[in-house]
Amino acid sequence: MPKMKTKKAAAKRFSLTASGKVKYKKMNLRHILTKKSSKRKRNLRKSGYVNPAATGQIKKKLLPYG
């Protein structure tokens, strides 16, 4: 059976941690920043973690060798 291909779009957006969680960069921090509060922008800088229910799907279908 041939190797599975990694979905490159997903590989650019998600990364796996050592404990197996899926990490991603939060959205809404690119433009129109004047109307957003400093607290909101500060929290958007931190990375987010995918819900454990969806982690299996991402690891199996999008990042098979991650």
C-alpha positions as CSV (number, residue, x, y, z in Angstrom):
1,M,0.0,0.0,0.0
2,P,1.4,3.4,-0.9
3,K,2.3,6.1,1.7
4,M,-0.5,8.5,2.7
5,K,0.0,12.1,1.7
6,T,0.0,14.8,4.3
7,K,-2.5,17.6,3.6
8,K,0.0,20.5,3.2
9,A,-2.5,23.2,4.1
10,A,-3.1,21.5,7.4
11,A,0.6,21.0,8.0
12,K,1.1,24.7,7.7
13,R,-1.7,25.5,10.2
14,F,-1.4,22.8,12.8
15,S,1.5,21.3,14.8
16,L,1.6,18.4,17.2
17,T,2.9,18.7,20.8
18,A,4.9,16.0,22.6
19,S,1.9,14.9,24.5
20,G,-0.2,14.5,21.3
21,K,-2.3,17.6,21.4
22,V,-2.9,19.6,18.2
23,K,-1.7,23.2,18.4
24,Y,-2.7,26.1,16.1
25,K,-2.4,29.9,15.7
26,K,-5.5,31.9,16.6
27,M,-7.2,34.0,14.0
28,N,-8.1,37.7,14.0
29,L,-4.7,39.2,14.6
30,R,-3.8,40.4,11.1
31,H,-5.6,43.6,10.4
32,I,-8.2,46.0,11.8
33,L,-6.5,45.9,15.2
34,T,-7.5,49.4,16.3
35,K,-11.0,48.4,17.4
36,K,-9.8,45.3,19.3
37,S,-8.9,45.7,23.0
38,S,-5.3,45.2,24.2
39,K,-6.5,42.3,26.3
40,R,-8.1,40.6,23.3
41,K,-5.0,41.0,21.1
42,R,-2.8,39.7,23.9
43,N,-4.9,36.6,24.3
44,L,-4.9,36.0,20.5
45,R,-1.1,35.9,20.5
46,K,-1.2,32.6,22.5
47,S,-1.6,29.4,20.6
48,G,-4.8,27.5,20.8
49,Y,-5.4,23.8,21.2
50,V,-7.9,21.8,19.2
51,N,-10.8,20.1,21.0
52,P,-9.9,16.5,21.9
53,A,-12.9,15.2,20.0
54,A,-11.5,16.7,16.7
55,T,-7.9,15.9,17.4
56,G,-8.2,12.3,16.2
57,Q,-9.7,13.3,12.9
58,I,-6.9,15.9,12.2
59,K,-4.2,13.4,13.1
60,K,-5.6,10.6,11.1
61,K,-6.8,12.3,7.9
62,L,-4.7,15.5,7.6
63,L,-1.5,14.7,9.4
64,P,-1.0,11.0,9.1
65,Y,2.7,11.0,9.9
66,G,2.7,14.0,12.3
